[in-house]
C-alpha cells in the first residue's frame, strides 16, 4: 500500500490500460491549468485518484478535433500533451 507511486501507476496502466501513469511533467501541466495535485513519493490513493480524474475530465471536454485517429488511447495522447505543456518554461 505504500509502494512507489510511479511503479504502482505503471503496474496499473499495463494491467488495465485505463490508469494514467504518474508523471511529474503531467502534474506540472495540470498545475499550469489551475489543477493542483500534490507531489507524492509514496502511493496516496486520494492524490492518485485526483490525478486520474483530472486527466479524464479534461479529456472529456477537449474537442475530438484535438487528436487525430490513432492506435494510442486518447487518454495517453492527452496525458502526453499535458506532460509536454508541463515541460514548457
Phi and psi restraints in degrees (range 20) as a CNS / XPLOR table:
assign (resid 1 and name C) (resid 2 and name N)
       (resid 2 and name CA) (resid 2 and name C) 1.0 -109.2 20.0 2
assign (resid 2 and name N) (resid 2 and name CA)
       (resid 2 and name C) (resid 3 and name N) 1.0 30.3 20.0 2
assign (resid 2 and name C) (resid 3 and name N)
       (resid 3 and name CA) (resid 3 and name C) 1.0 -67.9 20.0 2
assign (resid 3 and name N) (resid 3 and name CA)
       (resid 3 and name C) (resid 4 and name N) 1.0 167.5 20.0 2
assign (resid 3 and name C) (resid 4 and name N)
       (resid 4 and name CA) (resid 4 and name C) 1.0 -62.1 20.0 2
assign (resid 4 and name N) (resid 4 and name CA)
       (resid 4 and name C) (resid 5 and name N) 1.0 127.7 20.0 2
assign (resid 4 and name C) (resid 5 and name N)
       (resid 5 and name CA) (resid 5 and name C) 1.0 -63.3 20.0 2
assign (resid 5 and name N) (resid 5 and name CA)
       (resid 5 and name C) (resid 6 and name N) 1.0 -36.6 20.0 2
assign (resid 5 and name C) (resid 6 and name N)
       (resid 6 and name CA) (resid 6 and name C) 1.0 -66.3 20.0 2
assign (resid 6 and name N) (resid 6 and name CA)
       (resid 6 and name C) (resid 7 and name N) 1.0 -42.4 20.0 2
assign (resid 6 and name C) (resid 7 and name N)
       (resid 7 and name CA) (resid 7 and name C) 1.0 -66.7 20.0 2
assign (resid 7 and name N) (resid 7 and name CA)
       (resid 7 and name C) (resid 8 and name N) 1.0 -44.2 20.0 2
assign (resid 7 and name C) (resid 8 and name N)
       (resid 8 and name CA) (resid 8 and name C) 1.0 -63.9 20.0 2
assign (resid 8 and name N) (resid 8 and name CA)
       (resid 8 and name C) (resid 9 and name N) 1.0 -43.5 20.0 2
assign (resid 8 and name C) (resid 9 and name N)
       (resid 9 and name CA) (resid 9 and name C) 1.0 -67.6 20.0 2
assign (resid 9 and name N) (resid 9 and name CA)
       (resid 9 and name C) (resid 10 and name N) 1.0 -36.1 20.0 2
assign (resid 9 and name C) (resid 10 and name N)
       (resid 10 and name CA) (resid 10 and name C) 1.0 -65.2 20.0 2
assign (resid 10 and name N) (resid 10 and name CA)
       (resid 10 and name C) (resid 11 and name N) 1.0 -41.5 20.0 2
assign (resid 10 and name C) (resid 11 and name N)
       (resid 11 and name CA) (resid 11 and name C) 1.0 -60.7 20.0 2
assign (resid 11 and name N) (resid 11 and name CA)
       (resid 11 and name C) (resid 12 and name N) 1.0 -48.0 20.0 2
assign (resid 11 and name C) (resid 12 and name N)
       (resid 12 and name CA) (resid 12 and name C) 1.0 -62.3 20.0 2
assign (resid 12 and name N) (resid 12 and name CA)
       (resid 12 and name C) (resid 13 and name N) 1.0 -39.9 20.0 2
assign (resid 12 and name C) (resid 13 and name N)
       (resid 13 and name CA) (resid 13 and name C) 1.0 -64.6 20.0 2
assign (resid 13 and name N) (resid 13 and name CA)
       (resid 13 and name C) (resid 14 and name N) 1.0 -45.3 20.0 2
assign (resid 13 and name C) (resid 14 and name N)
       (resid 14 and name CA) (resid 14 and name C) 1.0 -77.9 20.0 2
assign (resid 14 and name N) (resid 14 and name CA)
       (resid 14 and name C) (resid 15 and name N) 1.0 -17.2 20.0 2
assign (resid 14 and name C) (resid 15 and name N)
       (resid 15 and name CA) (resid 15 and name C) 1.0 -93.7 20.0 2
assign (resid 15 and name N) (resid 15 and name CA)
       (resid 15 and name C) (resid 16 and name N) 1.0 -24.5 20.0 2
assign (resid 15 and name C) (resid 16 and name N)
       (resid 16 and name CA) (resid 16 and name C) 1.0 -123.7 20.0 2
assign (resid 16 and name N) (resid 16 and name CA)
       (resid 16 and name C) (resid 17 and name N) 1.0 -15.9 20.0 2
assign (resid 16 and name C) (resid 17 and name N)
       (resid 17 and name CA) (resid 17 and name C) 1.0 59.9 20.0 2
assign (resid 17 and name N) (resid 17 and name CA)
       (resid 17 and name C) (resid 18 and name N) 1.0 16.0 20.0 2
assign (resid 17 and name C) (resid 18 and name N)
       (resid 18 and name CA) (resid 18 and name C) 1.0 -119.5 20.0 2
assign (resid 18 and name N) (resid 18 and name CA)
       (resid 18 and name C) (resid 19 and name N) 1.0 -19.8 20.0 2
assign (resid 18 and name C) (resid 19 and name N)
       (resid 19 and name CA) (resid 19 and name C) 1.0 -85.5 20.0 2
assign (resid 19 and name N) (resid 19 and name CA)
       (resid 19 and name C) (resid 20 and name N) 1.0 138.4 20.0 2
assign (resid 19 and name C) (resid 20 and name N)
       (resid 20 and name CA) (resid 20 and name C) 1.0 -75.2 20.0 2
assign (resid 20 and name N) (resid 20 and name CA)
       (resid 20 and name C) (resid 21 and name N) 1.0 143.0 20.0 2
assign (resid 20 and name C) (resid 21 and name N)
       (resid 21 and name CA) (resid 21 and name C) 1.0 -81.5 20.0 2
assign (resid 21 and name N) (resid 21 and name CA)
       (resid 21 and name C) (resid 22 and name N) 1.0 130.6 20.0 2
assign (resid 21 and name C) (resid 22 and name N)
       (resid 22 and name CA) (resid 22 and name C) 1.0 -62.5 20.0 2
assign (resid 22 and name N) (resid 22 and name CA)
       (resid 22 and name C) (resid 23 and name N) 1.0 128.2 20.0 2
assign (resid 22 and name C) (resid 23 and name N)
       (resid 23 and name CA) (resid 23 and name C) 1.0 -147.2 20.0 2
assign (resid 23 and name N) (resid 23 and name CA)
       (resid 23 and name C) (resid 24 and name N) 1.0 127.2 20.0 2
assign (resid 23 and name C) (resid 24 and name N)
       (resid 24 and name CA) (resid 24 and name C) 1.0 -64.1 20.0 2
assign (resid 24 and name N) (resid 24 and name CA)
       (resid 24 and name C) (resid 25 and name N) 1.0 -33.5 20.0 2
assign (resid 24 and name C) (resid 25 and name N)
       (resid 25 and name CA) (resid 25 and name C) 1.0 -65.6 20.0 2
assign (resid 25 and name N) (resid 25 and name CA)
       (resid 25 and name C) (resid 26 and name N) 1.0 -40.6 20.0 2
assign (resid 25 and name C) (resid 26 and name N)
       (resid 26 and name CA) (resid 26 and name C) 1.0 -64.9 20.0 2
assign (resid 26 and name N) (resid 26 and name CA)
       (resid 26 and name C) (resid 27 and name N) 1.0 -42.4 20.0 2
assign (resid 26 and name C) (resid 27 and name N)
       (resid 27 and name CA) (resid 27 and name C) 1.0 -60.4 20.0 2
assign (resid 27 and name N) (resid 27 and name CA)
       (resid 27 and name C) (resid 28 and name N) 1.0 -38.8 20.0 2
assign (resid 27 and name C) (resid 28 and name N)
       (resid 28 and name CA) (resid 28 and name C) 1.0 -66.6 20.0 2
assign (resid 28 and name N) (resid 28 and name CA)
       (resid 28 and name C) (resid 29 and name N) 1.0 -40.2 20.0 2
assign (resid 28 and name C) (resid 29 and name N)
       (resid 29 and name CA) (resid 29 and name C) 1.0 -62.3 20.0 2
assign (resid 29 and name N) (resid 29 and name CA)
       (resid 29 and name C) (resid 30 and name N) 1.0 -41.5 20.0 2
assign (resid 29 and name C) (resid 30 and name N)
       (resid 30 and name CA) (resid 30 and name C) 1.0 -62.6 20.0 2
assign (resid 30 and name N) (resid 30 and name CA)
       (resid 30 and name C) (resid 31 and name N) 1.0 -40.5 20.0 2
assign (resid 30 and name C) (resid 31 and name N)
       (resid 31 and name CA) (resid 31 and name C) 1.0 -61.4 20.0 2
assign (resid 31 and name N) (resid 31 and name CA)
       (resid 31 and name C) (resid 32 and name N) 1.0 -40.2 20.0 2
assign (resid 31 and name C) (resid 32 and name N)
       (resid 32 and name CA) (resid 32 and name C) 1.0 -63.1 20.0 2
assign (resid 32 and name N) (resid 32 and name CA)
       (resid 32 and name C) (resid 33 and name N) 1.0 -26.0 20.0 2
assign (resid 32 and name C) (resid 33 and name N)
       (resid 33 and name CA) (resid 33 and name C) 1.0 -88.5 20.0 2
assign (resid 33 and name N) (resid 33 and name CA)
       (resid 33 and name C) (resid 34 and name N) 1.0 0.8 20.0 2
assign (resid 33 and name C) (resid 34 and name N)
       (resid 34 and name CA) (resid 34 and name C) 1.0 93.5 20.0 2
assign (resid 34 and name N) (resid 34 and name CA)
       (resid 34 and name C) (resid 35 and name N) 1.0 9.2 20.0 2
assign (resid 34 and name C) (resid 35 and name N)
       (resid 35 and name CA) (resid 35 and name C) 1.0 -104.3 20.0 2
assign (resid 35 and name N) (resid 35 and name CA)
       (resid 35 and name C) (resid 36 and name N) 1.0 104.0 20.0 2
assign (resid 35 and name C) (resid 36 and name N)
       (resid 36 and name CA) (resid 36 and name C) 1.0 -90.2 20.0 2
assign (resid 36 and name N) (resid 36 and name CA)
       (resid 36 and name C) (resid 37 and name N) 1.0 113.6 20.0 2
assign (resid 36 and name C) (resid 37 and name N)
       (resid 37 and name CA) (resid 37 and name C) 1.0 -112.2 20.0 2
assign (resid 37 and name N) (resid 37 and name CA)
       (resid 37 and name C) (resid 38 and name N) 1.0 125.2 20.0 2
assign (resid 37 and name C) (resid 38 and name N)
       (resid 38 and name CA) (resid 38 and name C) 1.0 -65.7 20.0 2
assign (resid 38 and name N) (resid 38 and name CA)
       (resid 38 and name C) (resid 39 and name N) 1.0 147.0 20.0 2
assign (resid 38 and name C) (resid 39 and name N)
       (resid 39 and name CA) (resid 39 and name C) 1.0 -74.5 20.0 2
assign (resid 39 and name N) (resid 39 and name CA)
       (resid 39 and name C) (resid 40 and name N) 1.0 134.2 20.0 2
assign (resid 39 and name C) (resid 40 and name N)
       (resid 40 and name CA) (resid 40 and name C) 1.0 -133.6 20.0 2
assign (resid 40 and name N) (resid 40 and name CA)
       (resid 40 and name C) (resid 41 and name N) 1.0 146.7 20.0 2
assign (resid 40 and name C) (resid 41 and name N)
       (resid 41 and name CA) (resid 41 and name C) 1.0 -100.2 20.0 2
assign (resid 41 and name N) (resid 41 and name CA)
       (resid 41 and name C) (resid 42 and name N) 1.0 -42.6 20.0 2
assign (resid 41 and name C) (resid 42 and name N)
       (resid 42 and name CA) (resid 42 and name C) 1.0 -96.8 20.0 2
assign (resid 42 and name N) (resid 42 and name CA)
       (resid 42 and name C) (resid 43 and name N) 1.0 156.6 20.0 2
assign (resid 42 and name C) (resid 43 and name N)
       (resid 43 and name CA) (resid 43 and name C) 1.0 -61.1 20.0 2
assign (resid 43 and name N) (resid 43 and name CA)
       (resid 43 and name C) (resid 44 and name N) 1.0 124.8 20.0 2
assign (resid 43 and name C) (resid 44 and name N)
       (resid 44 and name CA) (resid 44 and name C) 1.0 -127.2 20.0 2
assign (resid 44 and name N) (resid 44 and name CA)
       (resid 44 and name C) (resid 45 and name N) 1.0 107.4 20.0 2
assign (resid 44 and name C) (resid 45 and name N)
       (resid 45 and name CA) (resid 45 and name C) 1.0 -61.1 20.0 2
assign (resid 45 and name N) (resid 45 and name CA)
       (resid 45 and name C) (resid 46 and name N) 1.0 -29.1 20.0 2
assign (resid 45 and name C) (resid 46 and name N)
       (resid 46 and name CA) (resid 46 and name C) 1.0 -74.0 20.0 2
assign (resid 46 and name N) (resid 46 and name CA)
       (resid 46 and name C) (resid 47 and name N) 1.0 -44.3 20.0 2
assign (resid 46 and name C) (resid 47 and name N)
       (resid 47 and name CA) (resid 47 and name C) 1.0 -67.1 20.0 2
assign (resid 47 and name N) (resid 47 and name CA)
       (resid 47 and name C) (resid 48 and name N) 1.0 -41.6 20.0 2
assign (resid 47 and name C) (resid 48 and name N)
       (resid 48 and name CA) (resid 48 and name C) 1.0 -66.2 20.0 2
assign (resid 48 and name N) (resid 48 and name CA)
       (resid 48 and name C) (resid 49 and name N) 1.0 -38.8 20.0 2
assign (resid 48 and name C) (resid 49 and name N)
       (resid 49 and name CA) (resid 49 and name C) 1.0 -63.1 20.0 2
assign (resid 49 and name N) (resid 49 and name CA)
       (resid 49 and name C) (resid 50 and name N) 1.0 -40.3 20.0 2
assign (resid 49 and name C) (resid 50 and name N)
       (resid 50 and name CA) (resid 50 and name C) 1.0 -65.7 20.0 2
assign (resid 50 and name N) (resid 50 and name CA)
       (resid 50 and name C) (resid 51 and name N) 1.0 -37.7 20.0 2
assign (resid 50 and name C) (resid 51 and name N)
       (resid 51 and name CA) (resid 51 and name C) 1.0 -61.9 20.0 2
assign (resid 51 and name N) (resid 51 and name CA)
       (resid 51 and name C) (resid 52 and name N) 1.0 -50.4 20.0 2
assign (resid 51 and name C) (resid 52 and name N)
       (resid 52 and name CA) (resid 52 and name C) 1.0 -63.1 20.0 2
assign (resid 52 and name N) (resid 52 and name CA)
       (resid 52 and name C) (resid 53 and name N) 1.0 -46.6 20.0 2
assign (resid 52 and name C) (resid 53 and name N)
       (resid 53 and name CA) (resid 53 and name C) 1.0 -61.9 20.0 2
assign (resid 53 and name N) (resid 53 and name CA)
       (resid 53 and name C) (resid 54 and name N) 1.0 -40.0 20.0 2
assign (resid 53 and name C) (resid 54 and name N)
       (resid 54 and name CA) (resid 54 and name C) 1.0 -61.7 20.0 2
assign (resid 54 and name N) (resid 54 and name CA)
       (resid 54 and name C) (resid 55 and name N) 1.0 -45.4 20.0 2
assign (resid 54 and name C) (resid 55 and name N)
       (resid 55 and name CA) (resid 55 and name C) 1.0 -64.2 20.0 2
assign (resid 55 and name N) (resid 55 and name CA)
       (resid 55 and name C) (resid 56 and name N) 1.0 -43.3 20.0 2
assign (resid 55 and name C) (resid 56 and name N)
       (resid 56 and name CA) (resid 56 and name C) 1.0 -62.8 20.0 2
assign (resid 56 and name N) (resid 56 and name CA)
       (resid 56 and name C) (resid 57 and name N) 1.0 -44.7 20.0 2
assign (resid 56 and name C) (resid 57 and name N)
       (resid 57 and name CA) (resid 57 and name C) 1.0 -65.2 20.0 2
assign (resid 57 and name N) (resid 57 and name CA)
       (resid 57 and name C) (resid 58 and name N) 1.0 -42.2 20.0 2
assign (resid 57 and name C) (resid 58 and name N)
       (resid 58 and name CA) (resid 58 and name C) 1.0 -64.9 20.0 2
assign (resid 58 and name N) (resid 58 and name CA)
       (resid 58 and name C) (resid 59 and name N) 1.0 -39.8 20.0 2
assign (resid 58 and name C) (resid 59 and name N)
       (resid 59 and name CA) (resid 59 and name C) 1.0 -61.2 20.0 2
assign (resid 59 and name N) (resid 59 and name CA)
       (resid 59 and name C) (resid 60 and name N) 1.0 -39.4 20.0 2
assign (resid 59 and name C) (resid 60 and name N)
       (resid 60 and name CA) (resid 60 and name C) 1.0 -68.9 20.0 2
assign (resid 60 and name N) (resid 60 and name CA)
       (resid 60 and name C) (resid 61 and name N) 1.0 -27.8 20.0 2
assign (resid 60 and name C) (resid 61 and name N)
       (resid 61 and name CA) (resid 61 and name C) 1.0 -94.5 20.0 2
assign (resid 61 and name N) (resid 61 and name CA)
       (resid 61 and name C) (resid 62 and name N) 1.0 -8.7 20.0 2
assign (resid 61 and name C) (resid 62 and name N)
       (resid 62 and name CA) (resid 62 and name C) 1.0 -74.3 20.0 2
assign (resid 62 and name N) (resid 62 and name CA)
       (resid 62 and name C) (resid 63 and name N) 1.0 136.8 20.0 2
assign (resid 62 and name C) (resid 63 and name N)
       (resid 63 and name CA) (resid 63 and name C) 1.0 -62.7 20.0 2
assign (resid 63 and name N) (resid 63 and name CA)
       (resid 63 and name C) (resid 64 and name N) 1.0 144.2 20.0 2
assign (resid 63 and name C) (resid 64 and name N)
       (resid 64 and name CA) (resid 64 and name C) 1.0 -63.2 20.0 2
assign (resid 64 and name N) (resid 64 and name CA)
       (resid 64 and name C) (resid 65 and name N) 1.0 -20.9 20.0 2
assign (resid 64 and name C) (resid 65 and name N)
       (resid 65 and name CA) (resid 65 and name C) 1.0 -72.9 20.0 2
assign (resid 65 and name N) (resid 65 and name CA)
       (resid 65 and name C) (resid 66 and name N) 1.0 -10.3 20.0 2
assign (resid 65 and name C) (resid 66 and name N)
       (resid 66 and name CA) (resid 66 and name C) 1.0 -69.5 20.0 2
assign (resid 66 and name N) (resid 66 and name CA)
       (resid 66 and name C) (resid 67 and name N) 1.0 -26.4 20.0 2
assign (resid 66 and name C) (resid 67 and name N)
       (resid 67 and name CA) (resid 67 and name C) 1.0 -129.4 20.0 2
assign (resid 67 and name N) (resid 67 and name CA)
       (resid 67 and name C) (resid 68 and name N) 1.0 124.4 20.0 2
assign (resid 67 and name C) (resid 68 and name N)
       (resid 68 and name CA) (resid 68 and name C) 1.0 -74.2 20.0 2
assign (resid 68 and name N) (resid 68 and name CA)
       (resid 68 and name C) (resid 69 and name N) 1.0 164.0 20.0 2
assign (resid 68 and name C) (resid 69 and name N)
       (resid 69 and name CA) (resid 69 and name C) 1.0 -57.9 20.0 2
assign (resid 69 and name N) (resid 69 and name CA)
       (resid 69 and name C) (resid 70 and name N) 1.0 134.8 20.0 2
assign (resid 69 and name C) (resid 70 and name N)
       (resid 70 and name CA) (resid 70 and name C) 1.0 -156.2 20.0 2
assign (resid 70 and name N) (resid 70 and name CA)
       (resid 70 and name C) (resid 71 and name N) 1.0 158.8 20.0 2
assign (resid 70 and name C) (resid 71 and name N)
       (resid 71 and name CA) (resid 71 and name C) 1.0 -73.7 20.0 2
assign (resid 71 and name N) (resid 71 and name CA)
       (resid 71 and name C) (resid 72 and name N) 1.0 -20.7 20.0 2
assign (resid 71 and name C) (resid 72 and name N)
       (resid 72 and name CA) (resid 72 and name C) 1.0 -80.9 20.0 2
assign (resid 72 and name N) (resid 72 and name CA)
       (resid 72 and name C) (resid 73 and name N) 1.0 134.2 20.0 2
assign (resid 72 and name C) (resid 73 and name N)
       (resid 73 and name CA) (resid 73 and name C) 1.0 -57.1 20.0 2
assign (resid 73 and name N) (resid 73 and name CA)
       (resid 73 and name C) (resid 74 and name N) 1.0 146.6 20.0 2
assign (resid 73 and name C) (resid 74 and name N)
       (resid 74 and name CA) (resid 74 and name C) 1.0 -56.0 20.0 2
assign (resid 74 and name N) (resid 74 and name CA)
       (resid 74 and name C) (resid 75 and name N) 1.0 -34.9 20.0 2
assign (resid 74 and name C) (resid 75 and name N)
       (resid 75 and name CA) (resid 75 and name C) 1.0 -61.7 20.0 2
assign (resid 75 and name N) (resid 75 and name CA)
       (resid 75 and name C) (resid 76 and name N) 1.0 -42.5 20.0 2
assign (resid 75 and name C) (resid 76 and name N)
       (resid 76 and name CA) (resid 76 and name C) 1.0 -68.6 20.0 2
assign (resid 76 and name N) (resid 76 and name CA)
       (resid 76 and name C) (resid 77 and name N) 1.0 -38.2 20.0 2
assign (resid 76 and name C) (resid 77 and name N)
       (resid 77 and name CA) (resid 77 and name C) 1.0 -63.5 20.0 2
assign (resid 77 and name N) (resid 77 and name CA)
       (resid 77 and name C) (resid 78 and name N) 1.0 -43.2 20.0 2
assign (resid 77 and name C) (resid 78 and name N)
       (resid 78 and name CA) (resid 78 and name C) 1.0 -66.4 20.0 2
assign (resid 78 and name N) (resid 78 and name CA)
       (resid 78 and name C) (resid 79 and name N) 1.0 -40.1 20.0 2
assign (resid 78 and name C) (resid 79 and name N)
       (resid 79 and name CA) (resid 79 and name C) 1.0 -64.1 20.0 2
assign (resid 79 and name N) (resid 79 and name CA)
       (resid 79 and name C) (resid 80 and name N) 1.0 -40.2 20.0 2
assign (resid 79 and name C) (resid 80 and name N)
       (resid 80 and name CA) (resid 80 and name C) 1.0 -62.7 20.0 2
assign (resid 80 and name N) (resid 80 and name CA)
       (resid 80 and name C) (resid 81 and name N) 1.0 -39.0 20.0 2
assign (resid 80 and name C) (resid 81 and name N)
       (resid 81 and name CA) (resid 81 and name C) 1.0 -66.3 20.0 2
assign (resid 81 and name N) (resid 81 and name CA)
       (resid 81 and name C) (resid 82 and name N) 1.0 -41.5 20.0 2
assign (resid 81 and name C) (resid 82 and name N)
       (resid 82 and name CA) (resid 82 and name C) 1.0 -63.5 20.0 2
assign (resid 82 and name N) (resid 82 and name CA)
       (resid 82 and name C) (resid 83 and name N) 1.0 -39.4 20.0 2
assign (resid 82 and name C) (resid 83 and name N)
       (resid 83 and name CA) (resid 83 and name C) 1.0 -65.4 20.0 2
assign (resid 83 and name N) (resid 83 and name CA)
       (resid 83 and name C) (resid 84 and name N) 1.0 -42.2 20.0 2
assign (resid 83 and name C) (resid 84 and name N)
       (resid 84 and name CA) (resid 84 and name C) 1.0 -63.2 20.0 2
assign (resid 84 and name N) (resid 84 and name CA)
       (resid 84 and name C) (resid 85 and name N) 1.0 -40.5 20.0 2
assign (resid 84 and name C) (resid 85 and name N)
       (resid 85 and name CA) (resid 85 and name C) 1.0 -64.8 20.0 2
assign (resid 85 and name N) (resid 85 and name CA)
       (resid 85 and name C) (resid 86 and name N) 1.0 -38.0 20.0 2
assign (resid 85 and name C) (resid 86 and name N)
       (resid 86 and name CA) (resid 86 and name C) 1.0 -66.8 20.0 2
assign (resid 86 and name N) (resid 86 and name CA)
       (resid 86 and name C) (resid 87 and name N) 1.0 -30.4 20.0 2
assign (resid 86 and name C) (resid 87 and name N)
       (resid 87 and name CA) (resid 87 and name C) 1.0 -78.0 20.0 2
assign (resid 87 and name N) (resid 87 and name CA)
       (resid 87 and name C) (resid 88 and name N) 1.0 -20.6 20.0 2
assign (resid 87 and name C) (resid 88 and name N)
       (resid 88 and name CA) (resid 88 and name C) 1.0 -65.1 20.0 2
assign (resid 88 and name N) (resid 88 and name CA)
       (resid 88 and name C) (resid 89 and name N) 1.0 145.0 20.0 2
